[in-house]
Amino acid sequence: MDFQLNLSTETVDQAETVQPLLVAPEETVADILTKMKSNNADSVLICRDDVLIGIFTERDVLKLMAAGQDLKVPVEDVMISPPVTVAETDTVGWAIGMMSGGGYRRLPIIDKLGRPTGLLKASGILHYLVQHFPNTIYTLPPEPNHTTQTREGA
C-alpha cells in the first residue's frame, strides 16, 4: 500500500496510543499535579460517569502558574471543555489533520458512548509514520524546497 492510501484507511487505534490518566472533575489541580508526576503523565482526561468531559495538560498548568492562580481549585473550573477528540474509527490521516489544523499535541480517543479508550499523541503519530513508511520518512530532505546555493563538486 502506498503512503496516502494507508493514512486514509488505517484507523487511529493502529497508531501508537497510550492509556490516559483519568480523573474526576472535582479533584483539585494540586492533587492532579501529584498524580501527573507520579504517573509521568503530561495530561489527564476528566470524566464524569465514565464519559469524557474535559482535558487538562501541562500547557494548562503553565498558564495557571504564570497567572498566579490558586492550584486548590477543582480541575473542572480550569479544564478545556469540551475537548477535541477522535473516534476509534477515525483514520490516521484525519487525526493528523486535526492535530495540524488545531495545533494539538494530543487527542483523546473515544468510543461511541463518549468514553475514553486511549490517547493519541504527536509522538505516537511520528512512531506510526516511521514504522509504516521508513523509506518515505528516512529519505525526506532535512529542509523542504531546499536549493543548493553553490555548485557541488571538487
TORMI-631463 format. One record per residue: x, y, z of N, C-alpha, C in turn; chain. Coordinates in nm, 3 decimals, m for minus. Layout:
# TORMI-631463
(atom (X Y Z) (X Y Z) (X Y Z) 'A')
...
***
This chain:
# TORMI-631463
(atom (0.084 m0.119 0.000) (0.000 0.000 0.000) (0.087 0.124 0.000) 'A')
(atom (0.037 0.227 m0.060) (0.118 0.348 m0.062) (0.083 0.437 0.057) 'A')
(atom (0.164 0.538 0.073) (0.159 0.631 0.187) (0.020 0.692 0.206) 'A')
(atom (m0.036 0.755 0.103) (m0.166 0.822 0.113) (m0.279 0.724 0.140) 'A')
(atom (m0.275 0.607 0.079) (m0.380 0.509 0.098) (m0.383 0.460 0.243) 'A')
(atom (m0.267 0.434 0.300) (m0.262 0.390 0.440) (m0.319 0.496 0.533) 'A')
(atom (m0.283 0.620 0.513) (m0.330 0.727 0.600) (m0.481 0.745 0.591) 'A')
(atom (m0.539 0.712 0.478) (m0.682 0.731 0.462) (m0.763 0.605 0.493) 'A')
(atom (m0.697 0.495 0.525) (m0.771 0.373 0.556) (m0.742 0.318 0.696) 'A')
(atom (m0.623 0.336 0.748) (m0.590 0.281 0.880) (m0.646 0.372 0.989) 'A')
(atom (m0.703 0.310 1.091) (m0.766 0.386 1.198) (m0.667 0.422 1.308) 'A')
(atom (m0.707 0.519 1.391) (m0.616 0.570 1.494) (m0.573 0.463 1.593) 'A')
(atom (m0.652 0.358 1.610) (m0.611 0.254 1.703) (m0.492 0.173 1.651) 'A')
(atom (m0.456 0.192 1.524) (m0.339 0.126 1.468) (m0.211 0.209 1.488) 'A')
(atom (m0.229 0.334 1.528) (m0.114 0.418 1.563) (m0.075 0.387 1.707) 'A')
(atom (0.038 0.435 1.747) (0.085 0.411 1.884) (0.009 0.503 1.979) 'A')
(atom (m0.079 0.445 2.060) (m0.157 0.522 2.155) (m0.113 0.488 2.297) 'A')
(atom (m0.151 0.572 2.392) (m0.119 0.546 2.532) (m0.248 0.539 2.613) 'A')
(atom (m0.240 0.473 2.727) (m0.354 0.467 2.817) (m0.360 0.599 2.893) 'A')
(atom (m0.471 0.670 2.888) (m0.479 0.800 2.953) (m0.497 0.788 3.104) 'A')
(atom (m0.456 0.892 3.173) (m0.479 0.905 3.316) (m0.614 0.973 3.332) 'A')
(atom (m0.709 0.905 3.399) (m0.844 0.957 3.416) (m0.863 1.012 3.556) 'A')
(atom (m0.928 1.128 3.565) (m0.955 1.190 3.696) (m1.099 1.241 3.699) 'A')
(atom (m1.146 1.265 3.821) (m1.281 1.318 3.841) (m1.278 1.471 3.835) 'A')
(atom (m1.387 1.533 3.794) (m1.389 1.679 3.779) (m1.373 1.756 3.910) 'A')
(atom (m1.406 1.695 4.022) (m1.396 1.766 4.150) (m1.256 1.760 4.212) 'A')
(atom (m1.165 1.683 4.155) (m1.028 1.677 4.208) (m0.960 1.812 4.186) 'A')
(atom (m0.874 1.849 4.281) (m0.806 1.978 4.270) (m0.688 1.968 4.174) 'A')
(atom (m0.651 2.081 4.121) (m0.536 2.087 4.031) (m0.410 2.039 4.104) 'A')
(atom (m0.394 2.078 4.230) (m0.276 2.036 4.308) (m0.270 1.884 4.318) 'A')
(atom (m0.382 1.818 4.347) (m0.385 1.672 4.356) (m0.355 1.608 4.220) 'A')
(atom (m0.408 1.668 4.115) (m0.385 1.615 3.981) (m0.238 1.628 3.941) 'A')
(atom (m0.175 1.738 3.980) (m0.032 1.754 3.950) (0.050 1.644 4.016) 'A')
(atom (0.013 1.607 4.139) (0.081 1.497 4.208) (0.063 1.367 4.130) 'A')
(atom (m0.058 1.341 4.084) (m0.085 1.220 4.005) (m0.009 1.223 3.872) 'A')
(atom (m0.007 1.339 3.808) (0.064 1.350 3.681) (0.212 1.320 3.701) 'A')
(atom (0.269 1.371 3.808) (0.411 1.348 3.834) (0.438 1.201 3.863) 'A')
(atom (0.357 1.141 3.949) (0.382 1.000 3.987) (0.356 0.904 3.871) 'A')
(atom (0.271 0.942 3.776) (0.242 0.857 3.660) (0.320 0.900 3.535) 'A')
(atom (0.407 0.999 3.551) (0.484 1.052 3.439) (0.393 1.086 3.320) 'A')
(atom (0.281 1.154 3.352) (0.182 1.190 3.251) (0.191 1.338 3.219) 'A')
(atom (0.167 1.372 3.093) (0.169 1.511 3.052) (0.029 1.569 3.038) 'A')
(atom (m0.071 1.485 3.068) (m0.210 1.530 3.060) (m0.300 1.434 3.136) 'A')
(atom (m0.421 1.481 3.165) (m0.523 1.396 3.225) (m0.654 1.419 3.150) 'A')
(atom (m0.735 1.316 3.149) (m0.869 1.328 3.092) (m0.967 1.331 3.207) 'A')
(atom (m1.059 1.426 3.205) (m1.155 1.442 3.312) (m1.286 1.375 3.268) 'A')
(atom (m1.335 1.284 3.352) (m1.454 1.207 3.320) (m1.558 1.218 3.430) 'A')
(atom (m1.682 1.222 3.388) (m1.796 1.215 3.480) (m1.880 1.097 3.433) 'A')
(atom (m1.905 1.002 3.523) (m1.979 0.880 3.490) (m1.918 0.810 3.369) 'A')
(atom (m1.786 0.802 3.368) (m1.707 0.735 3.264) (m1.710 0.805 3.128) 'A')
(atom (m1.774 0.920 3.117) (m1.781 0.994 2.990) (m1.683 1.110 2.995) 'A')
(atom (m1.607 1.127 2.890) (m1.508 1.235 2.881) (m1.578 1.371 2.877) 'A')
(atom (m1.537 1.459 2.968) (m1.594 1.594 2.968) (m1.487 1.702 2.954) 'A')
(atom (m1.358 1.667 2.970) (m1.254 1.768 2.959) (m1.115 1.708 2.952) 'A')
(atom (m1.019 1.796 2.925) (m0.878 1.758 2.923) (m0.800 1.868 2.994) 'A')
(atom (m0.693 1.828 3.060) (m0.605 1.921 3.131) (m0.462 1.877 3.103) 'A')
(atom (m0.381 1.968 3.050) (m0.246 1.933 3.007) (m0.140 2.016 3.080) 'A')
(atom (m0.015 1.980 3.058) (0.094 2.056 3.119) (0.095 2.200 3.071) 'A')
(atom (0.046 2.223 2.952) (0.035 2.360 2.900) (m0.063 2.442 2.984) 'A')
(atom (m0.172 2.379 3.025) (m0.271 2.445 3.110) (m0.211 2.475 3.249) 'A')
(atom (m0.129 2.384 3.299) (m0.062 2.405 3.428) (0.026 2.529 3.421) 'A')
(atom (0.102 2.539 3.314) (0.192 2.654 3.299) (0.114 2.786 3.292) 'A')
(atom (0.002 2.784 3.224) (m0.081 2.906 3.216) (m0.132 2.945 3.355) 'A')
(atom (m0.176 2.846 3.433) (m0.225 2.874 3.569) (m0.114 2.932 3.656) 'A')
(atom (0.002 2.870 3.649) (0.115 2.914 3.732) (0.161 3.053 3.691) 'A')
(atom (0.165 3.079 3.561) (0.206 3.211 3.513) (0.110 3.320 3.559) 'A')
(atom (m0.018 3.285 3.569) (m0.119 3.382 3.613) (m0.127 3.391 3.765) 'A')
(atom (m0.053 3.305 3.835) (m0.053 3.306 3.981) (m0.183 3.258 4.042) 'A')
(atom (m0.254 3.172 3.972) (m0.382 3.123 4.021) (m0.364 3.015 4.127) 'A')
(atom (m0.467 3.000 4.209) (m0.470 2.901 4.315) (m0.479 2.761 4.255) 'A')
(atom (m0.395 2.669 4.300) (m0.395 2.533 4.250) (m0.488 2.442 4.330) 'A')
(atom (m0.557 2.497 4.428) (m0.652 2.419 4.509) (m0.793 2.422 4.450) 'A')
(atom (m0.807 2.472 4.327) (m0.938 2.478 4.263) (m0.969 2.343 4.197) 'A')
(atom (m1.098 2.308 4.185) (m1.133 2.186 4.112) (m1.091 2.198 3.966) 'A')
(atom (m1.047 2.088 3.912) (m0.999 2.090 3.773) (m1.111 2.126 3.676) 'A')
(atom (m1.235 2.098 3.711) (m1.344 2.132 3.619) (m1.356 2.283 3.598) 'A')
(atom (m1.299 2.363 3.689) (m1.302 2.508 3.673) (m1.200 2.559 3.572) 'A')
(atom (m1.098 2.478 3.542) (m0.990 2.524 3.455) (m0.962 2.431 3.336) 'A')
(atom (m1.035 2.321 3.327) (m1.011 2.225 3.219) (m1.060 2.280 3.085) 'A')
(atom (m1.014 2.220 2.978) (m1.062 2.254 2.846) (m1.182 2.163 2.818) 'A')
(atom (m1.296 2.227 2.796) (m1.419 2.151 2.778) (m1.506 2.221 2.675) 'A')
(atom (m1.559 2.150 2.580) (m1.537 2.009 2.554) (m1.404 1.990 2.481) 'A')
(atom (m1.338 1.879 2.507) (m1.211 1.856 2.438) (m1.233 1.811 2.293) 'A')
(atom (m1.138 1.843 2.209) (m1.140 1.794 2.072) (m1.097 1.648 2.078) 'A')
(atom (m1.174 1.561 2.015) (m1.148 1.417 2.023) (m1.147 1.355 1.884) 'A')
(atom (m1.102 1.231 1.881) (m1.116 1.147 1.763) (m1.185 1.019 1.806) 'A')
(atom (m1.259 0.960 1.715) (m1.325 0.833 1.741) (m1.229 0.718 1.708) 'A')
(atom (m1.257 0.604 1.764) (m1.175 0.485 1.739) (m1.173 0.451 1.590) 'A')
(atom (m1.277 0.488 1.519) (m1.289 0.455 1.377) (m1.233 0.562 1.284) 'A')
(atom (m1.189 0.676 1.337) (m1.131 0.780 1.253) (m0.996 0.735 1.199) 'A')
(atom (m0.960 0.786 1.082) (m0.834 0.744 1.020) (m0.716 0.823 1.077) 'A')
(atom (m0.599 0.767 1.057) (m0.476 0.834 1.099) (m0.462 0.967 1.026) 'A')
(atom (m0.496 0.968 0.899) (m0.489 1.092 0.821) (m0.580 1.200 0.878) 'A')
(atom (m0.700 1.162 0.920) (m0.794 1.256 0.982) (m0.734 1.312 1.111) 'A')
(atom (m0.675 1.224 1.193) (m0.615 1.267 1.320) (m0.498 1.363 1.295) 'A')
(atom (m0.417 1.334 1.195) (m0.306 1.423 1.162) (m0.359 1.559 1.121) 'A')
(atom (m0.464 1.562 1.042) (m0.525 1.687 1.001) (m0.581 1.765 1.119) 'A')
(atom (m0.644 1.695 1.213) (m0.697 1.760 1.333) (m0.584 1.821 1.416) 'A')
(atom (m0.477 1.743 1.435) (m0.364 1.792 1.515) (m0.298 1.910 1.448) 'A')
(atom (m0.275 1.899 1.321) (m0.208 2.005 1.247) (m0.293 2.132 1.241) 'A')
(atom (m0.419 2.117 1.208) (m0.507 2.232 1.194) (m0.537 2.303 1.325) 'A')
(atom (m0.546 2.226 1.433) (m0.581 2.285 1.561) (m0.464 2.312 1.653) 'A')
(atom (m0.345 2.267 1.615) (m0.228 2.287 1.699) (m0.228 2.198 1.823) 'A')
(atom (m0.291 2.081 1.813) (m0.298 1.989 1.928) (m0.182 1.892 1.927) 'A')
(atom (m0.132 1.861 2.046) (m0.025 1.762 2.060) (m0.077 1.627 2.107) 'A')
(atom (m0.203 1.627 2.151) (m0.266 1.502 2.194) (m0.415 1.511 2.172) 'A')
(atom (m0.473 1.398 2.135) (m0.617 1.390 2.114) (m0.672 1.268 2.187) 'A')
(atom (m0.772 1.287 2.271) (m0.836 1.172 2.333) (m0.910 1.090 2.228) 'A')
(atom (m0.904 0.959 2.242) (m0.979 0.869 2.156) (m1.100 0.822 2.236) 'A')
(atom (m1.218 0.835 2.176) (m1.340 0.797 2.248) (m1.418 0.692 2.170) 'A')
(atom (m1.497 0.615 2.245) (m1.585 0.517 2.181) (m1.719 0.584 2.147) 'A')
(atom (m1.814 0.505 2.101) (m1.944 0.559 2.058) (m2.023 0.622 2.172) 'A')
(atom (m1.992 0.583 2.296) (m2.063 0.637 2.412) (m1.992 0.756 2.476) 'A')
(atom (m1.880 0.798 2.416) (m1.806 0.912 2.469) (m1.708 0.877 2.579) 'A')
(atom (m1.681 0.750 2.596) (m1.585 0.705 2.698) (m1.444 0.702 2.637) 'A')
(atom (m1.345 0.752 2.711) (m1.209 0.750 2.657) (m1.153 0.608 2.652) 'A')
(atom (m1.091 0.574 2.539) (m1.029 0.443 2.523) (m0.879 0.453 2.503) 'A')
(atom (m0.829 0.572 2.481) (m0.687 0.590 2.459) (m0.656 0.737 2.439) 'A')
(atom (m0.527 0.763 2.421) (m0.480 0.899 2.397) (m0.380 0.893 2.283) 'A')
(atom (m0.406 0.967 2.178) (m0.316 0.973 2.064) (m0.230 1.097 2.078) 'A')
(atom (m0.099 1.076 2.081) (m0.006 1.187 2.097) (0.069 1.209 1.965) 'A')
(atom (0.122 1.327 1.949) (0.201 1.358 1.829) (0.317 1.261 1.815) 'A')
(atom (0.378 1.223 1.926) (0.489 1.128 1.921) (0.441 0.991 1.873) 'A')
(atom (0.317 0.954 1.904) (0.261 0.828 1.855) (0.241 0.830 1.706) 'A')
(atom (0.199 0.945 1.654) (0.185 0.961 1.508) (0.321 0.949 1.442) 'A')
(atom (0.421 1.011 1.501) (0.556 1.005 1.445) (0.607 0.860 1.442) 'A')
(atom (0.588 0.787 1.550) (0.630 0.646 1.554) (0.554 0.564 1.448) 'A')
(atom (0.426 0.592 1.434) (0.347 0.523 1.332) (0.405 0.548 1.193) 'A')
(atom (0.433 0.673 1.162) (0.486 0.707 1.030) (0.621 0.641 1.004) 'A')
(atom (0.708 0.642 1.102) (0.841 0.582 1.085) (0.830 0.431 1.069) 'A')
(atom (0.743 0.367 1.146) (0.729 0.221 1.137) (0.665 0.177 1.006) 'A')
(atom (0.568 0.252 0.958) (0.495 0.210 0.839) (0.555 0.259 0.707) 'A')
(atom (0.627 0.369 0.712) (0.681 0.427 0.589) (0.827 0.468 0.606) 'A')
(atom (0.914 0.375 0.644) (1.053 0.415 0.670) (1.123 0.473 0.548) 'A')
(atom (1.098 0.419 0.430) (1.166 0.473 0.311) (1.122 0.616 0.281) 'A')
(atom (0.995 0.644 0.301) (0.945 0.779 0.277) (1.000 0.876 0.380) 'A')
(atom (0.999 0.836 0.507) (1.042 0.925 0.615) (1.193 0.946 0.614) 'A')
(atom (1.269 0.837 0.602) (1.414 0.849 0.611) (1.478 0.916 0.490) 'A')
(atom (1.407 0.924 0.378) (1.466 0.986 0.260) (1.418 1.129 0.238) 'A')
(atom (1.341 1.182 0.333) (1.299 1.321 0.321) (1.420 1.414 0.336) 'A')
(atom (1.426 1.521 0.260) (1.537 1.616 0.278) (1.520 1.687 0.412) 'A')
(atom (1.631 1.732 0.471) (1.621 1.799 0.601) (1.541 1.929 0.595) 'A')
(atom (1.543 1.994 0.481) (1.467 2.117 0.463) (1.386 2.105 0.334) 'A')
(atom (1.253 2.115 0.344) (1.174 2.108 0.221) (1.205 2.227 0.129) 'A')
(atom (1.196 2.204 0.002) (1.219 2.308 m0.100) (1.360 2.366 m0.094) 'A')
(atom (1.454 2.284 m0.051) (1.593 2.330 m0.041) (1.656 2.336 m0.180) 'A')
(atom (1.725 2.444 m0.208) (1.801 2.456 m0.331) (1.946 2.485 m0.295) 'A')
(atom (2.036 2.427 m0.371) (2.177 2.447 m0.346) (2.218 2.587 m0.391) 'A')
(atom (2.294 2.654 m0.307) (2.337 2.791 m0.337) (2.468 2.795 m0.415) 'A')
(atom (2.550 2.690 m0.402) (2.677 2.686 m0.475) (2.685 2.554 m0.550) 'A')
(atom (2.775 2.550 m0.648) (2.794 2.428 m0.724) (2.856 2.321 m0.638) 'A')
(atom (2.810 2.199 m0.659) (2.870 2.087 m0.586) (2.990 2.037 m0.664) 'A')
(atom (3.076 1.969 m0.592) (3.191 1.908 m0.659) (3.321 1.962 m0.606) 'A')
(atom (3.430 1.910 m0.661) (3.562 1.947 m0.613) (3.615 2.067 m0.684) 'A')
***
